[in-house]
Amino acid sequence: MEVKVCFITAYEVNYQALRAVFPAATTTDDIGCFIQKPVDVDDFIKHIEAELR
């Protein structure tokens, strides 16, 4: 079973902390769904729909 996760935060990405959780990631783009607040509702829905595909 594959679990999909979206991170939602109001702060900048702490790259070192994310590398500790996702050691195989070479960039923050490799981490997957990362949403930074403030986010428009339409953009939020687009992020979630993209992850569910």
mmCIF entry with sequence, helices, sheets and N, C-alpha, C, O atoms, coordinates in Angstrom:
data_MODEL
# 
_entry.id   MODEL 
# 
_entity.id                         1 
_entity.type                       polymer 
_entity.pdbx_number_of_molecules   1 
# 
_entity_poly.entity_id                      1 
_entity_poly.type                           'polypeptide(L)' 
_entity_poly.nstd_linkage                   no 
_entity_poly.nstd_monomer                   no 
_entity_poly.pdbx_seq_one_letter_code       MEVKVCFITAYEVNYQALRAVFPAATTTDDIGCFIQKPVDVDDFIKHIEAELR 
_entity_poly.pdbx_seq_one_letter_code_can   MEVKVCFITAYEVNYQALRAVFPAATTTDDIGCFIQKPVDVDDFIKHIEAELR 
_entity_poly.pdbx_strand_id                 A 
# 
loop_
_entity_poly_seq.entity_id 
_entity_poly_seq.num 
_entity_poly_seq.mon_id 
_entity_poly_seq.hetero 
1 1  MET n 
1 2  GLU n 
1 3  VAL n 
1 4  LYS n 
1 5  VAL n 
1 6  CYS n 
1 7  PHE n 
1 8  ILE n 
1 9  THR n 
1 10 ALA n 
1 11 TYR n 
1 12 GLU n 
1 13 VAL n 
1 14 ASN n 
1 15 TYR n 
1 16 GLN n 
1 17 ALA n 
1 18 LEU n 
1 19 ARG n 
1 20 ALA n 
1 21 VAL n 
1 22 PHE n 
1 23 PRO n 
1 24 ALA n 
1 25 ALA n 
1 26 THR n 
1 27 THR n 
1 28 THR n 
1 29 ASP n 
1 30 ASP n 
1 31 ILE n 
1 32 GLY n 
1 33 CYS n 
1 34 PHE n 
1 35 ILE n 
1 36 GLN n 
1 37 LYS n 
1 38 PRO n 
1 39 VAL n 
1 40 ASP n 
1 41 VAL n 
1 42 ASP n 
1 43 ASP n 
1 44 PHE n 
1 45 ILE n 
1 46 LYS n 
1 47 HIS n 
1 48 ILE n 
1 49 GLU n 
1 50 ALA n 
1 51 GLU n 
1 52 LEU n 
1 53 ARG n 
# 
_struct_asym.id          A 
_struct_asym.entity_id   1 
# 
loop_
_struct_conf.conf_type_id 
_struct_conf.id 
_struct_conf.pdbx_PDB_helix_id 
_struct_conf.beg_label_comp_id 
_struct_conf.beg_label_asym_id 
_struct_conf.beg_label_seq_id 
_struct_conf.pdbx_beg_PDB_ins_code 
_struct_conf.end_label_comp_id 
_struct_conf.end_label_asym_id 
_struct_conf.end_label_seq_id 
_struct_conf.pdbx_end_PDB_ins_code 
_struct_conf.beg_auth_comp_id 
_struct_conf.beg_auth_asym_id 
_struct_conf.beg_auth_seq_id 
_struct_conf.end_auth_comp_id 
_struct_conf.end_auth_asym_id 
_struct_conf.end_auth_seq_id 
_struct_conf.pdbx_PDB_helix_class 
_struct_conf.details 
_struct_conf.pdbx_PDB_helix_length 
HELX_P HELX_P1 AA1 TYR A 15 ? VAL A 21 ? TYR A 15 VAL A 21 1 ? 7  
HELX_P HELX_P2 AA2 THR A 28 ? ILE A 31 ? THR A 28 ILE A 31 5 ? 4  
HELX_P HELX_P3 AA3 VAL A 41 ? LEU A 52 ? VAL A 41 LEU A 52 1 ? 12 
# 
_struct_conf_type.id          HELX_P 
_struct_conf_type.criteria    ? 
_struct_conf_type.reference   ? 
# 
_struct_sheet.id               AA1 
_struct_sheet.type             ? 
_struct_sheet.number_strands   2 
_struct_sheet.details          ? 
# 
_struct_sheet_order.sheet_id     AA1 
_struct_sheet_order.range_id_1   1 
_struct_sheet_order.range_id_2   2 
_struct_sheet_order.offset       ? 
_struct_sheet_order.sense        parallel 
# 
loop_
_struct_sheet_range.sheet_id 
_struct_sheet_range.id 
_struct_sheet_range.beg_label_comp_id 
_struct_sheet_range.beg_label_asym_id 
_struct_sheet_range.beg_label_seq_id 
_struct_sheet_range.pdbx_beg_PDB_ins_code 
_struct_sheet_range.end_label_comp_id 
_struct_sheet_range.end_label_asym_id 
_struct_sheet_range.end_label_seq_id 
_struct_sheet_range.pdbx_end_PDB_ins_code 
_struct_sheet_range.beg_auth_comp_id 
_struct_sheet_range.beg_auth_asym_id 
_struct_sheet_range.beg_auth_seq_id 
_struct_sheet_range.end_auth_comp_id 
_struct_sheet_range.end_auth_asym_id 
_struct_sheet_range.end_auth_seq_id 
AA1 1 CYS A 6  ? THR A 9  ? CYS A 6  THR A 9  
AA1 2 CYS A 33 ? GLN A 36 ? CYS A 33 GLN A 36 
# 
loop_
_atom_site.group_PDB 
_atom_site.id 
_atom_site.type_symbol 
_atom_site.label_atom_id 
_atom_site.label_alt_id 
_atom_site.label_comp_id 
_atom_site.label_asym_id 
_atom_site.label_entity_id 
_atom_site.label_seq_id 
_atom_site.pdbx_PDB_ins_code 
_atom_site.Cartn_x 
_atom_site.Cartn_y 
_atom_site.Cartn_z 
_atom_site.occupancy 
_atom_site.B_iso_or_equiv 
_atom_site.pdbx_formal_charge 
_atom_site.auth_seq_id 
_atom_site.auth_comp_id 
_atom_site.auth_asym_id 
_atom_site.auth_atom_id 
_atom_site.pdbx_PDB_model_num 
ATOM 1   N N  . MET A 1 1  ? 0.842  -1.172 0.000   1.00 0.00 ? 1  MET A N  1 
ATOM 2   C CA . MET A 1 1  ? 0.000  0.000  0.000   1.00 0.00 ? 1  MET A CA 1 
ATOM 3   C C  . MET A 1 1  ? 0.888  1.237  0.000   1.00 0.00 ? 1  MET A C  1 
ATOM 4   O O  . MET A 1 1  ? 1.870  1.304  0.740   1.00 0.00 ? 1  MET A O  1 
ATOM 5   N N  . GLU A 1 2  ? 0.546  2.197  -0.818  1.00 0.00 ? 2  GLU A N  1 
ATOM 6   C CA . GLU A 1 2  ? 1.298  3.449  -0.899  1.00 0.00 ? 2  GLU A CA 1 
ATOM 7   C C  . GLU A 1 2  ? 0.512  4.554  -0.202  1.00 0.00 ? 2  GLU A C  1 
ATOM 8   O O  . GLU A 1 2  ? -0.669 4.764  -0.481  1.00 0.00 ? 2  GLU A O  1 
ATOM 9   N N  . VAL A 1 3  ? 1.175  5.249  0.699   1.00 0.00 ? 3  VAL A N  1 
ATOM 10  C CA . VAL A 1 3  ? 0.548  6.343  1.429   1.00 0.00 ? 3  VAL A CA 1 
ATOM 11  C C  . VAL A 1 3  ? 1.068  7.657  0.876   1.00 0.00 ? 3  VAL A C  1 
ATOM 12  O O  . VAL A 1 3  ? 2.274  7.831  0.705   1.00 0.00 ? 3  VAL A O  1 
ATOM 13  N N  . LYS A 1 4  ? 0.167  8.576  0.599   1.00 0.00 ? 4  LYS A N  1 
ATOM 14  C CA . LYS A 1 4  ? 0.558  9.889  0.091   1.00 0.00 ? 4  LYS A CA 1 
ATOM 15  C C  . LYS A 1 4  ? 0.370  10.913 1.192   1.00 0.00 ? 4  LYS A C  1 
ATOM 16  O O  . LYS A 1 4  ? -0.615 10.886 1.930   1.00 0.00 ? 4  LYS A O  1 
ATOM 17  N N  . VAL A 1 5  ? 1.338  11.821 1.289   1.00 0.00 ? 5  VAL A N  1 
ATOM 18  C CA . VAL A 1 5  ? 1.335  12.826 2.349   1.00 0.00 ? 5  VAL A CA 1 
ATOM 19  C C  . VAL A 1 5  ? 1.579  14.187 1.738   1.00 0.00 ? 5  VAL A C  1 
ATOM 20  O O  . VAL A 1 5  ? 2.410  14.335 0.841   1.00 0.00 ? 5  VAL A O  1 
ATOM 21  N N  . CYS A 1 6  ? 0.855  15.180 2.222   1.00 0.00 ? 6  CYS A N  1 
ATOM 22  C CA . CYS A 1 6  ? 1.110  16.565 1.842   1.00 0.00 ? 6  CYS A CA 1 
ATOM 23  C C  . CYS A 1 6  ? 1.526  17.334 3.092   1.00 0.00 ? 6  CYS A C  1 
ATOM 24  O O  . CYS A 1 6  ? 0.875  17.247 4.133   1.00 0.00 ? 6  CYS A O  1 
ATOM 25  N N  . PHE A 1 7  ? 2.606  18.078 2.976   1.00 0.00 ? 7  PHE A N  1 
ATOM 26  C CA . PHE A 1 7  ? 3.068  18.928 4.066   1.00 0.00 ? 7  PHE A CA 1 
ATOM 27  C C  . PHE A 1 7  ? 2.498  20.319 3.848   1.00 0.00 ? 7  PHE A C  1 
ATOM 28  O O  . PHE A 1 7  ? 2.563  20.858 2.743   1.00 0.00 ? 7  PHE A O  1 
ATOM 29  N N  . ILE A 1 8  ? 1.937  20.900 4.908   1.00 0.00 ? 8  ILE A N  1 
ATOM 30  C CA . ILE A 1 8  ? 1.398  22.256 4.838   1.00 0.00 ? 8  ILE A CA 1 
ATOM 31  C C  . ILE A 1 8  ? 2.066  23.057 5.944   1.00 0.00 ? 8  ILE A C  1 
ATOM 32  O O  . ILE A 1 8  ? 2.016  22.678 7.114   1.00 0.00 ? 8  ILE A O  1 
ATOM 33  N N  . THR A 1 9  ? 2.696  24.173 5.567   1.00 0.00 ? 9  THR A N  1 
ATOM 34  C CA . THR A 1 9  ? 3.417  24.967 6.548   1.00 0.00 ? 9  THR A CA 1 
ATOM 35  C C  . THR A 1 9  ? 3.386  26.435 6.184   1.00 0.00 ? 9  THR A C  1 
ATOM 36  O O  . THR A 1 9  ? 3.168  26.797 5.027   1.00 0.00 ? 9  THR A O  1 
ATOM 37  N N  . ALA A 1 10 ? 3.604  27.272 7.174   1.00 0.00 ? 10 ALA A N  1 
ATOM 38  C CA . ALA A 1 10 ? 3.701  28.712 6.945   1.00 0.00 ? 10 ALA A CA 1 
ATOM 39  C C  . ALA A 1 10 ? 5.161  29.147 6.915   1.00 0.00 ? 10 ALA A C  1 
ATOM 40  O O  . ALA A 1 10 ? 5.451  30.326 6.713   1.00 0.00 ? 10 ALA A O  1 
ATOM 41  N N  . TYR A 1 11 ? 6.066  28.222 7.111   1.00 0.00 ? 11 TYR A N  1 
ATOM 42  C CA . TYR A 1 11 ? 7.487  28.548 7.211   1.00 0.00 ? 11 TYR A CA 1 
ATOM 43  C C  . TYR A 1 11 ? 8.262  27.993 6.031   1.00 0.00 ? 11 TYR A C  1 
ATOM 44  O O  . TYR A 1 11 ? 7.789  27.103 5.324   1.00 0.00 ? 11 TYR A O  1 
ATOM 45  N N  . GLU A 1 12 ? 9.459  28.529 5.824   1.00 0.00 ? 12 GLU A N  1 
ATOM 46  C CA . GLU A 1 12 ? 10.340 28.037 4.775   1.00 0.00 ? 12 GLU A CA 1 
ATOM 47  C C  . GLU A 1 12 ? 10.729 26.589 5.067   1.00 0.00 ? 12 GLU A C  1 
ATOM 48  O O  . GLU A 1 12 ? 10.759 26.161 6.221   1.00 0.00 ? 12 GLU A O  1 
ATOM 49  N N  . VAL A 1 13 ? 11.019 25.861 4.028   1.00 0.00 ? 13 VAL A N  1 
ATOM 50  C CA . VAL A 1 13 ? 11.417 24.463 4.177   1.00 0.00 ? 13 VAL A CA 1 
ATOM 51  C C  . VAL A 1 13 ? 12.776 24.387 4.862   1.00 0.00 ? 13 VAL A C  1 
ATOM 52  O O  . VAL A 1 13 ? 13.737 25.026 4.432   1.00 0.00 ? 13 VAL A O  1 
ATOM 53  N N  . ASN A 1 14 ? 12.845 23.607 5.924   1.00 0.00 ? 14 ASN A N  1 
ATOM 54  C CA . ASN A 1 14 ? 14.127 23.331 6.555   1.00 0.00 ? 14 ASN A CA 1 
ATOM 55  C C  . ASN A 1 14 ? 14.697 22.127 5.822   1.00 0.00 ? 14 ASN A C  1 
ATOM 56  O O  . ASN A 1 14 ? 14.376 20.981 6.136   1.00 0.00 ? 14 ASN A O  1 
ATOM 57  N N  . TYR A 1 15 ? 15.544 22.402 4.844   1.00 0.00 ? 15 TYR A N  1 
ATOM 58  C CA . TYR A 1 15 ? 16.036 21.369 3.936   1.00 0.00 ? 15 TYR A CA 1 
ATOM 59  C C  . TYR A 1 15 ? 16.727 20.227 4.683   1.00 0.00 ? 15 TYR A C  1 
ATOM 60  O O  . TYR A 1 15 ? 16.512 19.060 4.355   1.00 0.00 ? 15 TYR A O  1 
ATOM 61  N N  . GLN A 1 16 ? 17.545 20.543 5.671   1.00 0.00 ? 16 GLN A N  1 
ATOM 62  C CA . GLN A 1 16 ? 18.260 19.489 6.399   1.00 0.00 ? 16 GLN A CA 1 
ATOM 63  C C  . GLN A 1 16 ? 17.302 18.564 7.141   1.00 0.00 ? 16 GLN A C  1 
ATOM 64  O O  . GLN A 1 16 ? 17.519 17.353 7.183   1.00 0.00 ? 16 GLN A O  1 
ATOM 65  N N  . ALA A 1 17 ? 16.251 19.118 7.723   1.00 0.00 ? 17 ALA A N  1 
ATOM 66  C CA . ALA A 1 17 ? 15.277 18.284 8.433   1.00 0.00 ? 17 ALA A CA 1 
ATOM 67  C C  . ALA A 1 17 ? 14.537 17.381 7.455   1.00 0.00 ? 17 ALA A C  1 
ATOM 68  O O  . ALA A 1 17 ? 14.302 16.209 7.749   1.00 0.00 ? 17 ALA A O  1 
ATOM 69  N N  . LEU A 1 18 ? 14.170 17.916 6.296   1.00 0.00 ? 18 LEU A N  1 
ATOM 70  C CA . LEU A 1 18 ? 13.492 17.087 5.293   1.00 0.00 ? 18 LEU A CA 1 
ATOM 71  C C  . LEU A 1 18 ? 14.420 16.012 4.744   1.00 0.00 ? 18 LEU A C  1 
ATOM 72  O O  . LEU A 1 18 ? 13.973 14.900 4.462   1.00 0.00 ? 18 LEU A O  1 
ATOM 73  N N  . ARG A 1 19 ? 15.708 16.325 4.588   1.00 0.00 ? 19 ARG A N  1 
ATOM 74  C CA . ARG A 1 19 ? 16.672 15.315 4.120   1.00 0.00 ? 19 ARG A CA 1 
ATOM 75  C C  . ARG A 1 19 ? 16.767 14.162 5.129   1.00 0.00 ? 19 ARG A C  1 
ATOM 76  O O  . ARG A 1 19 ? 16.957 13.011 4.735   1.00 0.00 ? 19 ARG A O  1 
ATOM 77  N N  . ALA A 1 20 ? 16.638 14.461 6.409   1.00 0.00 ? 20 ALA A N  1 
ATOM 78  C CA . ALA A 1 20 ? 16.699 13.406 7.416   1.00 0.00 ? 20 ALA A CA 1 
ATOM 79  C C  . ALA A 1 20 ? 15.496 12.469 7.301   1.00 0.00 ? 20 ALA A C  1 
ATOM 80  O O  . ALA A 1 20 ? 15.613 11.264 7.528   1.00 0.00 ? 20 ALA A O  1 
ATOM 81  N N  . VAL A 1 21 ? 14.342 13.032 6.948   1.00 0.00 ? 21 VAL A N  1 
ATOM 82  C CA . VAL A 1 21 ? 13.131 12.225 6.817   1.00 0.00 ? 21 VAL A CA 1 
ATOM 83  C C  . VAL A 1 21 ? 13.086 11.528 5.463   1.00 0.00 ? 21 VAL A C  1 
ATOM 84  O O  . VAL A 1 21 ? 12.589 10.407 5.357   1.00 0.00 ? 21 VAL A O  1 
ATOM 85  N N  . PHE A 1 22 ? 13.607 12.192 4.419   1.00 0.00 ? 22 PHE A N  1 
ATOM 86  C CA . PHE A 1 22 ? 13.584 11.659 3.048   1.00 0.00 ? 22 PHE A CA 1 
ATOM 87  C C  . PHE A 1 22 ? 15.015 11.586 2.515   1.00 0.00 ? 22 PHE A C  1 
ATOM 88  O O  . PHE A 1 22 ? 15.393 12.403 1.676   1.00 0.00 ? 22 PHE A O  1 
ATOM 89  N N  . PRO A 1 23 ? 15.810 10.636 2.979   1.00 0.00 ? 23 PRO A N  1 
ATOM 90  C CA . PRO A 1 23 ? 17.225 10.593 2.590   1.00 0.00 ? 23 PRO A CA 1 
ATOM 91  C C  . PRO A 1 23 ? 17.456 10.371 1.094   1.00 0.00 ? 23 PRO A C  1 
ATOM 92  O O  . PRO A 1 23 ? 18.513 10.743 0.586   1.00 0.00 ? 23 PRO A O  1 
ATOM 93  N N  . ALA A 1 24 ? 16.511 9.783  0.384   1.00 0.00 ? 24 ALA A N  1 
ATOM 94  C CA . ALA A 1 24 ? 16.689 9.525  -1.045  1.00 0.00 ? 24 ALA A CA 1 
ATOM 95  C C  . ALA A 1 24 ? 16.381 10.752 -1.906  1.00 0.00 ? 24 ALA A C  1 
ATOM 96  O O  . ALA A 1 24 ? 16.708 10.762 -3.093  1.00 0.00 ? 24 ALA A O  1 
ATOM 97  N N  . ALA A 1 25 ? 15.767 11.770 -1.339  1.00 0.00 ? 25 ALA A N  1 
ATOM 98  C CA . ALA A 1 25 ? 15.403 12.966 -2.097  1.00 0.00 ? 25 ALA A CA 1 
ATOM 99  C C  . ALA A 1 25 ? 16.653 13.782 -2.409  1.00 0.00 ? 25 ALA A C  1 
ATOM 100 O O  . ALA A 1 25 ? 17.492 14.004 -1.536  1.00 0.00 ? 25 ALA A O  1 
ATOM 101 N N  . THR A 1 26 ? 16.770 14.224 -3.650  1.00 0.00 ? 26 THR A N  1 
ATOM 102 C CA . THR A 1 26 ? 17.907 15.065 -4.032  1.00 0.00 ? 26 THR A CA 1 
ATOM 103 C C  . THR A 1 26 ? 17.535 16.539 -4.047  1.00 0.00 ? 26 THR A C  1 
ATOM 104 O O  . THR A 1 26 ? 18.407 17.401 -3.935  1.00 0.00 ? 26 THR A O  1 
ATOM 105 N N  . THR A 1 27 ? 16.229 16.838 -4.187  1.00 0.00 ? 27 THR A N  1 
ATOM 106 C CA . THR A 1 27 ? 15.743 18.218 -4.123  1.00 0.00 ? 27 THR A CA 1 
ATOM 107 C C  . THR A 1 27 ? 14.433 18.219 -3.352  1.00 0.00 ? 27 THR A C  1 
ATOM 108 O O  . THR A 1 27 ? 13.860 17.161 -3.095  1.00 0.00 ? 27 THR A O  1 
ATOM 109 N N  . THR A 1 28 ? 13.953 19.410 -2.980  1.00 0.00 ? 28 THR A N  1 
ATOM 110 C CA . THR A 1 28 ? 12.664 19.467 -2.295  1.00 0.00 ? 28 THR A CA 1 
ATOM 111 C C  . THR A 1 28 ? 11.540 19.031 -3.224  1.00 0.00 ? 28 THR A C  1 
ATOM 112 O O  . THR A 1 28 ? 10.482 18.619 -2.750  1.00 0.00 ? 28 THR A O  1 
ATOM 113 N N  . ASP A 1 29 ? 11.746 19.111 -4.544  1.00 0.00 ? 29 ASP A N  1 
ATOM 114 C CA . ASP A 1 29 ? 10.735 18.634 -5.493  1.00 0.00 ? 29 ASP A CA 1 
ATOM 115 C C  . ASP A 1 29 ? 10.544 17.128 -5.398  1.00 0.00 ? 29 ASP A C  1 
ATOM 116 O O  . ASP A 1 29 ? 9.458  16.620 -5.675  1.00 0.00 ? 29 ASP A O  1 
ATOM 117 N N  . ASP A 1 30 ? 11.596 16.410 -5.006  1.00 0.00 ? 30 ASP A N  1 
ATOM 118 C CA . ASP A 1 30 ? 11.507 14.951 -4.875  1.00 0.00 ? 30 ASP A CA 1 
ATOM 119 C C  . ASP A 1 30 ? 10.681 14.526 -3.671  1.00 0.00 ? 30 ASP A C  1 
ATOM 120 O O  . ASP A 1 30 ? 10.263 13.371 -3.580  1.00 0.00 ? 30 ASP A O  1 
ATOM 121 N N  . ILE A 1 31 ? 10.446 15.441 -2.758  1.00 0.00 ? 31 ILE A N  1 
ATOM 122 C CA . ILE A 1 31 ? 9.704  15.110 -1.551  1.00 0.00 ? 31 ILE A CA 1 
ATOM 123 C C  . ILE A 1 31 ? 8.233  14.890 -1.867  1.00 0.00 ? 31 ILE A C  1 
ATOM 124 O O  . ILE A 1 31 ? 7.579  14.063 -1.232  1.00 0.00 ? 31 ILE A O  1 
ATOM 125 N N  . GLY A 1 32 ? 7.716  15.611 -2.827  1.00 0.00 ? 32 GLY A N  1 
ATOM 126 C CA . GLY A 1 32 ? 6.324  15.434 -3.191  1.00 0.00 ? 32 GLY A CA 1 
ATOM 127 C C  . GLY A 1 32 ? 5.500  16.664 -2.884  1.00 0.00 ? 32 GLY A C  1 
ATOM 128 O O  . GLY A 1 32 ? 5.899  17.784 -3.201  1.00 0.00 ? 32 GLY A O  1 
ATOM 129 N N  . CYS A 1 33 ? 4.373  16.460 -2.278  1.00 0.00 ? 33 CYS A N  1 
ATOM 130 C CA . CYS A 1 33 ? 3.405  17.527 -2.046  1.00 0.00 ? 33 CYS A CA 1 
ATOM 131 C C  . CYS A 1 33 ? 3.821  18.391 -0.854  1.00 0.00 ? 33 CYS A C  1 
ATOM 132 O O  . CYS A 1 33 ? 3.778  17.950 0.294   1.00 0.00 ? 33 CYS A O  1 
ATOM 133 N N  . PHE A 1 34 ? 4.215  19.602 -1.144  1.00 0.00 ? 34 PHE A N  1 
ATOM 134 C CA . PHE A 1 34 ? 4.596  20.549 -0.102  1.00 0.00 ? 34 PHE A CA 1 
ATOM 135 C C  . PHE A 1 34 ? 3.859  21.847 -0.388  1.00 0.00 ? 34 PHE A C  1 
ATOM 136 O O  . PHE A 1 34 ? 4.086  22.470 -1.425  1.00 0.00 ? 34 PHE A O  1 
ATOM 137 N N  . ILE A 1 35 ? 2.988  22.260 0.509   1.00 0.00 ? 35 ILE A N  1 
ATOM 138 C CA . ILE A 1 35 ? 2.159  23.454 0.312   1.00 0.00 ? 35 ILE A CA 1 
ATOM 139 C C  . ILE A 1 35 ? 2.553  24.481 1.353   1.00 0.00 ? 35 ILE A C  1 
ATOM 140 O O  . ILE A 1 35 ? 2.541  24.209 2.553   1.00 0.00 ? 35 ILE A O  1 
ATOM 141 N N  . GLN A 1 36 ? 2.904  25.675 0.872   1.00 0.00 ? 36 GLN A N  1 
ATOM 142 C CA . GLN A 1 36 ? 3.285  26.732 1.801   1.00 0.00 ? 36 GLN A CA 1 
ATOM 143 C C  . GLN A 1 36 ? 2.154  27.740 1.921   1.00 0.00 ? 36 GLN A C  1 
ATOM 144 O O  . GLN A 1 36 ? 1.645  28.240 0.918   1.00 0.00 ? 36 GLN A O  1 
ATOM 145 N N  . LYS A 1 37 ? 1.761  28.038 3.172   1.00 0.00 ? 37 LYS A N  1 
ATOM 146 C CA . LYS A 1 37 ? 0.715  29.022 3.419   1.00 0.00 ? 37 LYS A CA 1 
ATOM 147 C C  . LYS A 1 37 ? 1.284  30.419 3.266   1.00 0.00 ? 37 LYS A C  1 
ATOM 148 O O  . LYS A 1 37 ? 2.483  30.597 3.475   1.00 0.00 ? 37 LYS A O  1 
ATOM 149 N N  . PRO A 1 38 ? 0.508  31.396 2.920   1.00 0.00 ? 38 PRO A N  1 
ATOM 150 C CA . PRO A 1 38 ? -0.916 31.287 2.595   1.00 0.00 ? 38 PRO A CA 1 
ATOM 151 C C  . PRO A 1 38 ? -1.100 30.636 1.228   1.00 0.00 ? 38 PRO A C  1 
ATOM 152 O O  . PRO A 1 38 ? -0.277 30.811 0.330   1.00 0.00 ? 38 PRO A O  1 
ATOM 153 N N  . VAL A 1 39 ? -2.169 29.900 1.084   1.00 0.00 ? 39 VAL A N  1 
ATOM 154 C CA . VAL A 1 39 ? -2.456 29.225 -0.173  1.00 0.00 ? 39 VAL A CA 1 
ATOM 155 C C  . VAL A 1 39 ? -3.907 29.502 -0.552  1.00 0.00 ? 39 VAL A C  1 
ATOM 156 O O  . VAL A 1 39 ? -4.807 29.454 0.286   1.00 0.00 ? 39 VAL A O  1 
ATOM 157 N N  . ASP A 1 40 ? -4.107 29.786 -1.811  1.00 0.00 ? 40 ASP A N  1 
ATOM 158 C CA . ASP A 1 40 ? -5.444 29.992 -2.349  1.00 0.00 ? 40 ASP A CA 1 
ATOM 159 C C  . ASP A 1 40 ? -6.183 28.653 -2.344  1.00 0.00 ? 40 ASP A C  1 
ATOM 160 O O  . ASP A 1 40 ? -5.573 27.611 -2.585  1.00 0.00 ? 40 ASP A O  1 
ATOM 161 N N  . VAL A 1 41 ? -7.463 28.669 -2.077  1.00 0.00 ? 41 VAL A N  1 
ATOM 162 C CA . VAL A 1 41 ? -8.252 27.432 -2.002  1.00 0.00 ? 41 VAL A CA 1 
ATOM 163 C C  . VAL A 1 41 ? -8.160 26.654 -3.312  1.00 0.00 ? 41 VAL A C  1 
ATOM 164 O O  . VAL A 1 41 ? -8.014 25.432 -3.285  1.00 0.00 ? 41 VAL A O  1 
ATOM 165 N N  . ASP A 1 42 ? -8.242 27.331 -4.456  1.00 0.00 ? 42 ASP A N  1 
ATOM 166 C CA . ASP A 1 42 ? -8.147 26.635 -5.745  1.00 0.00 ? 42 ASP A CA 1 
ATOM 167 C C  . ASP A 1 42 ? -6.786 25.964 -5.919  1.00 0.00 ? 42 ASP A C  1 
ATOM 168 O O  . ASP A 1 42 ? -6.711 24.845 -6.428  1.00 0.00 ? 42 ASP A O  1 
ATOM 169 N N  . ASP A 1 43 ? -5.701 26.639 -5.500  1.00 0.00 ? 43 ASP A N  1 
ATOM 170 C CA . ASP A 1 43 ? -4.370 26.041 -5.585  1.00 0.00 ? 43 ASP A CA 1 
ATOM 171 C C  . ASP A 1 43 ? -4.245 24.851 -4.642  1.00 0.00 ? 43 ASP A C  1 
ATOM 172 O O  . ASP A 1 43 ? -3.619 23.847 -4.981  1.00 0.00 ? 43 ASP A O  1 
ATOM 173 N N  . PHE A 1 44 ? -4.840 24.964 -3.465  1.00 0.00 ? 44 PHE A N  1 
ATOM 174 C CA . PHE A 1 44 ? -4.826 23.870 -2.499  1.00 0.00 ? 44 PHE A CA 1 
ATOM 175 C C  . PHE A 1 44 ? -5.492 22.629 -3.096  1.00 0.00 ? 44 PHE A C  1 
ATOM 176 O O  . PHE A 1 44 ? -4.964 21.521 -2.998  1.00 0.00 ? 44 PHE A O  1 
ATOM 177 N N  . ILE A 1 45 ? -6.642 22.826 -3.707  1.00 0.00 ? 45 ILE A N  1 
ATOM 178 C CA . ILE A 1 45 ? -7.371 21.714 -4.327  1.00 0.00 ? 45 ILE A CA 1 
ATOM 179 C C  . ILE A 1 45 ? -6.560 21.106 -5.460  1.00 0.00 ? 45 ILE A C  1 
ATOM 180 O O  . ILE A 1 45 ? -6.542 19.884 -5.610  1.00 0.00 ? 45 ILE A O  1 
ATOM 181 N N  . LYS A 1 46 ? -5.891 21.922 -6.257  1.00 0.00 ? 46 LYS A N  1 
ATOM 182 C CA . LYS A 1 46 ? -5.046 21.417 -7.360  1.00 0.00 ? 46 LYS A CA 1 
ATOM 183 C C  . LYS A 1 46 ? -3.927 20.553 -6.822  1.00 0.00 ? 46 LYS A C  1 
ATOM 184 O O  . LYS A 1 46 ? -3.637 19.497 -7.386  1.00 0.00 ? 46 LYS A O  1 
ATOM 185 N N  . HIS A 1 47 ? -3.280 20.986 -5.722  1.00 0.00 ? 47 HIS A N  1 
ATOM 186 C CA . HIS A 1 47 ? -2.194 20.188 -5.122  1.00 0.00 ? 47 HIS A CA 1 
ATOM 187 C C  . HIS A 1 47 ? -2.718 18.829 -4.682  1.00 0.00 ? 47 HIS A C  1 
ATOM 188 O O  . HIS A 1 47 ? -2.098 17.804 -4.964  1.00 0.00 ? 47 HIS A O  1 
ATOM 189 N N  . ILE A 1 48 ? -3.838 18.813 -4.003  1.00 0.00 ? 48 ILE A N  1 
ATOM 190 C CA . ILE A 1 48 ? -4.396 17.560 -3.489  1.00 0.00 ? 48 ILE A CA 1 
ATOM 191 C C  . ILE A 1 48 ? -4.824 16.645 -4.634  1.00 0.00 ? 48 ILE A C  1 
ATOM 192 O O  . ILE A 1 48 ? -4.541 15.447 -4.616  1.00 0.00 ? 48 ILE A O  1 
ATOM 193 N N  . GLU A 1 49 ? -5.502 17.208 -5.622  1.00 0.00 ? 49 GLU A N  1 
ATOM 194 C CA . GLU A 1 49 ? -5.916 16.382 -6.773  1.00 0.00 ? 49 GLU A CA 1 
ATOM 195 C C  . GLU A 1 49 ? -4.726 15.801 -7.505  1.00 0.00 ? 49 GLU A C  1 
ATOM 196 O O  . GLU A 1 49 ? -4.779 14.658 -7.959  1.00 0.00 ? 49 GLU A O  1 
ATOM 197 N N  . ALA A 1 50 ? -3.650 16.566 -7.628  1.00 0.00 ? 50 ALA A N  1 
ATOM 198 C CA . ALA A 1 50 ? -2.449 16.080 -8.311  1.00 0.00 ? 50 ALA A CA 1 
ATOM 199 C C  . ALA A 1 50 ? -1.833 14.912 -7.543  1.00 0.00 ? 50 ALA A C  1 
ATOM 200 O O  . ALA A 1 50 ? -1.349 13.959 -8.153  1.00 0.00 ? 50 ALA A O  1 
ATOM 201 N N  . GLU A 1 51 ? -1.847 14.977 -6.229  1.00 0.00 ? 51 GLU A N  1 
ATOM 202 C CA . GLU A 1 51 ? -1.305 13.891 -5.413  1.00 0.00 ? 51 GLU A CA 1 
ATOM 203 C C  . GLU A 1 51 ? -2.158 12.623 -5.483  1.00 0.00 ? 51 GLU A C  1 
ATOM 204 O O  . GLU A 1 51 ? -1.633 11.515 -5.377  1.00 0.00 ? 51 GLU A O  1 
ATOM 205 N N  . LEU A 1 52 ? -3.450 12.782 -5.660  1.00 0.00 ? 52 LEU A N  1 
ATOM 206 C CA . LEU A 1 52 ? -4.339 11.626 -5.697  1.00 0.00 ? 52 LEU A CA 1 
ATOM 207 C C  . LEU A 1 52 ? -4.317 10.894 -7.036  1.00 0.00 ? 52 LEU A C  1 
ATOM 208 O O  . LEU A 1 52 ? -4.846 9.788  -7.146  1.00 0.00 ? 52 LEU A O  1 
ATOM 209 N N  . ARG A 1 53 ? -3.726 11.488 -8.025  1.00 0.00 ? 53 ARG A N  1 
ATOM 210 C CA . ARG A 1 53 ? -3.643 10.832 -9.355  1.00 0.00 ? 53 ARG A CA 1 
ATOM 211 C C  . ARG A 1 53 ? -2.597 9.773  -9.361  1.00 0.00 ? 53 ARG A C  1 
ATOM 212 O O  . ARG A 1 53 ? -2.386 9.119  -10.382 1.00 0.00 ? 53 ARG A O  1 
# 
